[in-house]
């Protein structure tokens, strides 16, 4: 396949009259220049960008987005939200999960996400009873991703306890829980079953320091290391002040400090949220080359707090973005609110770019590169050897019309709410054309049916 773009954002910057050659395995094999579209090439209709990576998703939570916005008490917080989420988990079936996930992943593609990291923790049946196939729920996520056409890094969650000091799991957590041997068997099954798929990578997600012991954290990472030494490792850390206080009380250290002192954190690790971190911890994360996974719309929705992004980027920290609870499925909104949060925190403007630089471009490029590092999929930039995960912007979009260069990205991130994405390619295959996905209508029908069943009154 050959593609011709009048304007394309390559790794080195914007270029005109770009010809991309894409090989049979979906990687960019060559980049050239031509004054006009070569014979046999396809001319894309607007500015060409690398696709965005969504490094943190809990797909099933899309089913109750918008359903938890009624004030229940004067103390509504993350932990109150979590109780509602556990009620939904209790009714979730494999069929529900697959229907919700496919529809969500189509939404992601249409918004410009070309790859997703699924932080997947509902493993067992109701009450914690294992399915006949222990990988049943994980397999449904893989099948949904393949049906939608999005690249997937599956991150099975290791969850063994209900909190610090080896607290027993709550009833709502029983569908998540494994011991180390059971979790190792799950990883080995998933690796054998799916690792040869074209748009797939297997990683691991120790849920959090409250959900696994230090020994289990080390053991789980070691199991995956035997299967794939470069596999991604993701963990929730320092998302809530209560978590920080419990960790201090139990271990004598803050969560990020404990993790950096007791685990071999490096460039394959993604520290999700890291909201409540201090300057020393941020500098240490940056020095280790780990990625911080930021989910501004969910962090705002749950009242988590604001990550000190300006400090972290000032230390050359790496970040990516995720949709997390999927109250929003828009990379534009995540990037916009990442910057806006810093503006509100520091009461200044244009903070997350070098002086003289484009905020839109700086955010987009850093999130795409950090996200692909975290997912281990070889995308995030347009260059030879990378996957052809690409998006084409709509040149007729009212915010982008007649703009060029970095002004395109500034307008895309900060001007208007209409989706600017027209076409989406994943691994050399078009999945969205003219804003349409071929499975969209049927996926929406199945999603609606699953949502109706899940949100019914359990006493009905």
C-alpha positions in Angstrom: 0.0 0.0 0.0 1.1 3.6 -0.7 -0.4 6.7 0.9 0.1 10.3 -0.2 -0.4 13.1 2.2 -0.1 16.8 1.3 0.7 17.4 5.0 1.9 14.9 7.6 3.3 15.1 11.1 6.5 13.0 11.0 8.7 12.4 13.9 11.0 15.3 12.8 8.0 17.6 12.3 5.5 18.7 9.7 6.4 17.7 6.1 4.6 18.4 2.8 4.0 15.9 -0.1 4.7 12.8 1.9 4.5 9.3 0.4 4.2 6.4 2.9 4.7 2.7 1.9 3.1 0.2 4.2 4.2 -3.4 4.2 2.1 -6.5 4.5 2.5 -6.7 8.3 1.2 -3.2 8.7 4.5 -1.4 9.3 5.8 1.7 7.5 8.5 0.4 5.2 9.5 3.7 3.5 8.9 7.4 3.6 9.5 9.5 0.5 8.5 12.9 -1.1 6.6 13.5 -4.3 5.3 16.7 -5.8 2.0 15.0 -6.6 0.2 11.8 -5.7 2.1 8.9 -7.4 0.2 6.6 -9.7 -1.3 3.7 -7.6 -1.1 5.6 -4.3 -4.1 6.7 -2.2 -4.3 10.4 -1.5 -5.5 11.0 2.0 -8.0 13.9 2.2 -6.5 15.9 5.2 -3.6 16.3 7.6 -2.0 13.0 8.5 -1.1 12.3 12.2 0.1 9.3 14.2 -2.8 7.7 16.0 -3.2 8.3 19.7 -2.7 5.5 22.2 -5.1 5.1 25.1 -3.0 3.5 27.8 -5.6 2.9 30.5 -9.2 1.7 30.1 -11.7 -0.2 32.2 -14.1 -1.0 29.3 -17.1 -2.4 31.2 -17.4 0.9 33.1 -18.6 2.6 29.9 -22.0 1.0 30.6 -22.7 3.2 33.6 -21.0 6.4 32.5 -23.4 9.2 33.5 -25.3 7.0 35.9 -23.5 8.1 39.1 -23.9 11.8 38.9 -26.7 12.2 41.5 -25.4 13.5 44.8 -26.0 10.7 47.4 -24.5 12.4 50.5 -22.4 15.4 51.6 -19.4 13.0 51.6 -19.6 11.6 48.0 -16.2 10.6 46.9 -14.2 7.9 45.0 -15.0 5.2 47.5 -18.8 5.9 47.3 -18.5 5.6 43.5 -16.6 2.4 43.8 -19.5 0.8 45.8 -21.8 1.6 42.9 -19.3 0.1 40.4 -19.1 -3.1 42.4 -22.9 -3.5 42.2 -22.5 -3.4 38.4 -19.7 -5.9 38.5 -21.8 -8.4 40.3 -24.2 -8.6 37.3 -21.6 -8.5 34.5 -21.6 -11.5 32.2 -19.1 -12.5 29.5 -21.7 -11.5 26.8 -22.2 -8.1 28.5 -18.5 -7.5 28.6 -17.9 -8.4 25.0 -20.8 -6.2 23.7 -19.8 -3.2 25.9 -16.1 -3.5 24.9 -16.6 -3.8 21.2 -18.9 -0.7 21.1 -16.5 1.3 23.3 -13.5 0.3 21.1 -15.3 1.5 18.0 -16.0 4.8 19.8 -12.3 5.0 20.6 -11.3 4.4 17.0 -13.7 7.1 15.7 -12.2 9.6 18.2 -8.6 8.9 17.0 -7.4 6.2 19.5 -5.7 3.5 17.5 -4.5 1.3 20.4 -5.8 0.7 23.9 -4.4 -0.8 27.1 -7.2 -2.7 28.8 -6.6 -2.8 32.6 -8.8 -5.9 32.9 -9.8 -7.1 36.4 -13.1 -8.9 36.2 -11.8 -12.5 35.8 -14.3 -14.8 37.6 -18.1 -15.4 37.7 -20.5 -14.1 40.3 -19.2 -14.6 43.9 -15.8 -15.4 42.6 -16.7 -18.8 41.1 -14.2 -19.6 38.3 -15.5 -20.0 34.7 -15.0 -23.4 33.0 -12.3 -21.5 31.0 -10.3 -19.3 33.5 -9.5 -16.9 30.7 -13.2 -16.5 29.6 -13.5 -12.8 30.4 -10.1 -11.9 29.1 -10.8 -13.8 25.8 -14.0 -11.7 25.4 -11.9 -8.5 25.5 -9.5 -9.9 22.9 -12.4 -10.9 20.6 -14.0 -7.5 21.0 -10.8 -5.7 20.1 -10.3 -7.8 17.0 -13.9 -7.2 15.9 -13.5 -3.5 16.3 -10.1 -3.4 14.7 -8.2 -1.6 17.5 -4.7 -2.7 18.6 -4.8 -4.1 22.1 -2.4 -4.4 25.0 -4.2 -6.7 27.4 -3.2 -6.1 31.0 -4.7 -8.8 33.2 -5.0 -7.4 36.8 -3.4 -9.2 39.7 -5.6 -8.7 42.8 -5.2 -10.8 45.9 -6.4 -8.8 48.9 -8.8 -6.1 49.9 -6.3 -3.6 51.2 -3.1 -2.9 53.1 -2.2 -5.2 56.0 -3.5 -8.2 54.1 -7.1 -7.3 54.5 -9.6 -9.8 53.2 -11.3 -8.9 49.9 -14.7 -7.4 50.1 -17.6 -9.4 48.6 -17.6 -6.9 45.7 -13.9 -7.8 44.9 -14.3 -11.6 44.7 -14.5 -11.6 40.9 -11.1 -10.1 40.7 -9.0 -12.2 43.1 -6.3 -14.7 42.3 -3.5 -16.3 44.3 -0.1 -16.2 42.5 -0.4 -19.7 41.1 -3.8 -19.0 39.6 -2.7 -15.7 38.2 0.4 -17.3 36.6 -1.8 -19.9 35.0 -4.0 -17.2 33.5 -1.0 -15.3 32.0 0.4 -18.5 30.5 -3.0 -19.4 29.0 -3.4 -15.9 27.5 0.1 -15.9 26.1 -0.3 -19.3 24.5 -3.7 -18.4 23.1 -3.2 -14.9 21.8 0.4 -13.8 21.5 0.6 -14.6 17.8 -2.2 -12.2 17.0 -1.2 -9.3 14.8 -2.4 -6.4 16.8 -2.0 -7.8 20.3 0.4 -7.5 23.2 0.2 -9.1 26.7 1.2 -7.2 29.8 0.5 -7.4 33.5 -1.3 -5.1 35.9 -0.7 -5.6 39.6 -3.7 -3.6 40.6 -2.2 -1.4 43.3 0.0 -1.7 46.4 -3.1 -2.1 48.5 -4.3 -5.1 46.3 -1.1 -7.2 46.2 1.8 -7.8 48.7 5.4 -7.0 47.9 6.1 -10.7 47.3 3.2 -11.1 45.0 4.1 -7.9 43.0 7.6 -9.4 42.4 6.3 -12.8 41.7 3.6 -11.7 39.2 6.1 -9.5 37.3 8.6 -12.4 37.2 6.0 -14.8 35.7 5.4 -12.5 32.8 9.1 -11.8 32.4 9.6 -15.5 31.6 7.1 -15.2 28.8 8.1 -11.8 27.5 11.0 -9.9 29.2 9.9 -6.6 27.5 6.2 -6.9 28.4 4.5 -3.8 29.9 3.8 -3.5 33.6 1.1 -1.2 34.8 0.0 -0.3 38.3 -2.4 2.1 39.9 -0.5 4.2 42.4 -1.1 7.2 44.7 -4.5 7.9 43.1 -6.3 8.8 46.4 -5.1 10.5 49.6 -6.6 7.6 51.6 -4.3 5.2 49.7 -1.3 7.4 50.6 -2.3 7.6 54.2 -2.8 3.8 54.5 0.5 3.1 52.8 2.3 5.4 55.2 0.6 3.8 58.2 1.4 0.3 57.0 4.8 0.6 55.4 6.2 3.8 56.7 6.5 5.1 53.1 4.4 6.9 50.5 3.2 4.6 47.7 5.5 5.9 44.9 8.5 5.9 47.2 7.8 2.4 48.3 7.4 1.2 44.8 10.6 2.8 43.5 12.5 1.3 46.5 11.1 -2.2 46.2 10.5 -2.9 42.5 12.7 -2.7 39.5 10.8 0.1 37.9 12.1 1.0 34.4 10.9 2.0 31.0 8.4 -0.8 30.6 6.5 0.3 33.7 3.4 2.6 33.6 2.4 4.3 36.9 -1.3 5.1 36.5 -2.5 8.3 38.0 0.4 9.0 40.5 -1.8 12.0 41.5 -0.5 12.5 45.0 3.3 12.6 44.5 5.9 15.0 45.7 8.8 16.6 43.7 11.3 14.0 44.7 9.1 11.2 43.7 8.3 12.9 40.3 12.0 13.3 39.7 12.7 9.7 40.5 10.0 8.4 38.2 11.4 10.5 35.4 14.9 9.3 36.0 13.8 5.7 35.8 12.2 6.3 32.4 8.8 5.0 33.5 5.6 6.5 32.0 2.9 8.1 34.1 -0.6 7.3 32.8 -2.8 10.3 33.2 -6.6 10.2 32.9 -7.7 13.8 33.4 -11.5 13.3 32.7 -11.8 10.3 35.1 -9.5 11.9 37.7 -11.8 15.0 37.6 -15.0 12.9 37.6 -13.9 11.0 40.7 -12.5 14.0 42.5 -9.0 12.5 42.7 -7.0 15.7 42.5 -4.5 17.2 40.0 -1.2 15.6 39.0 1.8 18.1 39.0 2.4 17.8 35.3 4.4 20.9 35.0 6.9 19.7 37.5 7.1 16.2 35.9 7.6 17.5 32.4 10.2 19.9 33.7 12.1 16.8 34.9 11.8 15.3 31.4 9.1 12.9 32.6 7.2 10.8 30.1 3.4 10.6 30.1 0.5 9.1 28.2 -3.2 9.5 28.4 -6.1 7.1 29.1 -9.9 7.1 29.3 -10.0 5.0 32.4 -13.7 4.8 33.5 -14.7 6.0 30.0 -16.9 8.8 31.0 -15.2 10.5 28.1 -13.9 8.8 25.0 -11.9 11.6 23.5 -8.1 12.1 23.3 -8.8 15.8 22.6 -10.6 16.2 25.9 -7.9 14.3 27.9 -5.2 16.6 26.5 -7.3 19.8 26.9 -8.0 19.1 30.5 -4.5 18.0 31.3 -3.4 21.5 30.3 -6.4 23.3 31.8 -5.9 21.5 35.1 -2.4 23.0 35.3 -3.7 26.5 34.4 -6.2 26.3 37.2 -3.6 25.0 39.6 -1.0 27.6 38.8 -3.2 30.4 37.5 -1.1 30.9 34.4 -1.5 29.9 30.7 0.2 27.6 28.2 2.2 25.7 30.8 2.9 22.3 29.2 5.2 23.3 26.3 8.6 25.0 26.0 8.6 28.8 25.7 7.7 29.6 22.1 6.3 26.1 21.5 2.9 24.9 20.5 1.0 23.5 23.5 -1.3 21.4 21.3 1.6 19.7 19.4 3.7 19.2 22.6 0.8 17.5 24.3 -0.1 15.4 21.4 3.4 14.1 20.5 4.4 13.4 24.1 1.1 11.6 24.8 1.4 9.5 21.7 5.0 8.5 22.3 4.5 7.9 26.1 1.4 5.9 25.4 3.1 3.6 22.9 6.0 3.1 25.2 3.6 2.0 27.9 1.7 -0.4 25.6 4.8 -1.8 23.9 3.2 -1.8 20.4 5.7 0.2 18.3 3.5 3.1 17.2 3.0 6.7 18.2 5.1 8.3 15.5 5.2 8.3 11.7 8.6 6.9 10.8 10.1 3.9 9.0 9.7 0.7 11.1 6.8 1.9 13.1 3.2 0.5 12.8 1.0 2.3 10.4 -1.4 3.5 13.0 -2.6 6.8 11.5 -5.4 9.3 11.6 -6.6 11.7 8.9 -8.2 15.0 10.1 -11.1 16.5 8.4 -9.9 19.5 6.4 -13.5 20.9 6.4 -13.8 20.8 10.2 -14.7 24.4 11.2 -11.9 24.7 13.7 -9.2 23.4 11.3 -10.2 25.0 8.0 -7.3 26.9 6.3 -4.8 26.2 9.2 -1.4 24.7 8.7 1.4 23.3 10.8 1.2 23.4 14.6 -1.9 25.7 14.4 -3.8 22.5 13.4 -2.9 20.8 16.6 -3.5 23.8 18.8 -7.0 24.3 17.2 -7.7 20.5 17.4 -7.0 20.5 21.2 -8.4 23.8 22.3 -11.0 25.0 19.8 -14.5 23.4 19.7 -16.0 20.0 20.5 -16.8 18.5 17.1 -14.7 15.4 16.4 -12.0 16.4 13.9 -11.1 12.8 12.9 -12.2 11.6 9.5 -10.3 8.3 8.7 -8.4 5.9 11.0 -5.9 3.2 10.0 -4.6 0.5 12.4 -1.7 -1.7 11.4 -2.1 -0.7 7.7 -5.8 -1.4 7.6 -8.5 1.3 7.4 -11.0 0.9 10.3 -12.8 4.2 10.0 -13.6 5.9 6.7 -15.4 9.3 6.5 -16.2 9.0 10.2 -18.0 5.6 9.8 -17.1 2.1 11.2 -18.8 -0.8 9.4 -19.7 -2.6 12.6 -21.0 0.6 14.4 -24.8 0.1 14.1 -24.8 -3.6 15.2 -22.4 -2.9 18.1 -24.6 0.0 19.4 -27.6 -2.4 19.4 -25.7 -5.0 21.4 -24.4 -2.3 23.8 -27.8 -1.0 24.5 -29.2 -4.4 25.2 -26.3 -5.2 27.6 -26.7 -1.8 29.4 -30.4 -2.3 29.9 -29.8 -5.6 31.6 -26.9 -4.4 33.7 -28.6 -1.2 35.0 -31.9 -2.9 35.9 -32.9 -2.9 39.6 -31.4 -6.2 40.9 -34.7 -6.7 42.8 -36.8 -6.6 39.6 
